Amino acid sequence: MELPIYLIGYMGAGKTTVGRIVAARLGWHFVDLDEAFCEIHGYTPAEYIRKEGIEAFRKKEKNVVEDLAELPIEKVIYATGGGYPCWEDNMECLHELGTSIYLRWKAEDLSARLMLTDLNERPILQGKNKDELLACILPQLEARQVYYEQADYIIDAPGFQEDADNILAEQIYQLIKSKTNRYVN
């Protein structure tokens, strides 16, 4: 398993929450690429998309990933944006930079998780009710599967339940531990 680790998956998959848990347990660094984007560019991804459009955002987002990859830090887990793997050659880029792990969820479970968040922070989901949200997620998730499933590893989510993030974190921790003994505390 090559380092660093990139967590990929749809919005609401738990990439940030799970990544923080696993990184803390390993004693590694954690970087949320959306937060890094905001620190570097002064806008959240949602603000930047509203201001400059999705294409401009995707270009800047890719630059952030490539710039961070040049830092001399090996033991790090990155949480990518949900659409990052689906733009141009980004999955190829992730394969060259490290190891990707896809957090795979059913659309219905993602919808239930996303309903618990502030949808205004997610431009394409703004103002949607439960049914509209699921209707939006289903085709997007289906279209993105071809990219997500190129990940080096796929972890299936346990379904919509309170401790789902902890279950995913444990699975990822065990995977990393089994593949990278020299890096684990």
CORURLIN-V495431 format. One record per backbone hydrogen bond with DSSP energy under -0.5 kcal/mol. NH is the residue of the N-H (numbers start at 1). CO is the residue of the C=O. If there is no record, write none. Layout:
nh->NH co->CO
nh->NH co->CO
This chain:
nh->5 co->76
nh->6 co->99
nh->7 co->5
nh->7 co->78
nh->8 co->6
nh->8 co->101
nh->13 co->10
nh->18 co->14
nh->19 co->14
nh->19 co->15
nh->20 co->16
nh->21 co->17
nh->22 co->18
nh->23 co->19
nh->24 co->20
nh->25 co->21
nh->26 co->22
nh->27 co->23
nh->28 co->23
nh->29 co->75
nh->31 co->77
nh->33 co->31
nh->33 co->79
nh->36 co->32
nh->37 co->33
nh->38 co->34
nh->39 co->35
nh->40 co->36
nh->41 co->37
nh->42 co->38
nh->48 co->44
nh->49 co->45
nh->50 co->46
nh->51 co->47
nh->52 co->48
nh->53 co->48
nh->53 co->49
nh->57 co->53
nh->58 co->54
nh->59 co->55
nh->60 co->56
nh->61 co->57
nh->62 co->58
nh->63 co->59
nh->64 co->60
nh->65 co->61
nh->66 co->62
nh->67 co->63
nh->68 co->64
nh->69 co->65
nh->70 co->66
nh->70 co->67
nh->71 co->68
nh->73 co->71
nh->74 co->72
nh->76 co->74
nh->77 co->29
nh->78 co->5
nh->79 co->31
nh->80 co->7
nh->80 co->78
nh->84 co->81
nh->85 co->81
nh->86 co->83
nh->87 co->84
nh->88 co->86
nh->90 co->87
nh->91 co->85
nh->93 co->89
nh->94 co->90
nh->95 co->91
nh->96 co->92
nh->97 co->93
nh->98 co->94
nh->99 co->4
nh->101 co->6
nh->102 co->153
nh->103 co->8
nh->103 co->101
nh->104 co->102
nh->104 co->155
nh->105 co->103
nh->110 co->106
nh->111 co->107
nh->112 co->108
nh->113 co->109
nh->114 co->110
nh->115 co->111
nh->116 co->113
nh->117 co->114
nh->119 co->117
nh->121 co->118
nh->122 co->119
nh->123 co->121
nh->125 co->122
nh->126 co->122
nh->126 co->123
nh->128 co->125
nh->133 co->129
nh->134 co->130
nh->135 co->131
nh->136 co->132
nh->137 co->133
nh->138 co->134
nh->139 co->135
nh->140 co->136
nh->141 co->137
nh->142 co->138
nh->143 co->139
nh->144 co->140
nh->145 co->141
nh->146 co->142
nh->147 co->144
nh->148 co->144
nh->149 co->145
nh->150 co->147
nh->151 co->148
nh->152 co->100
nh->153 co->100
nh->155 co->102
nh->156 co->154
nh->157 co->104
nh->161 co->159
nh->164 co->161
nh->167 co->163
nh->168 co->164
nh->169 co->165
nh->170 co->166
nh->171 co->167
nh->172 co->168
nh->173 co->169
nh->174 co->170
nh->175 co->171
nh->176 co->172
nh->177 co->173
nh->178 co->174
nh->179 co->175
nh->180 co->176
nh->183 co->180
nh->184 co->180
nh->184 co->181
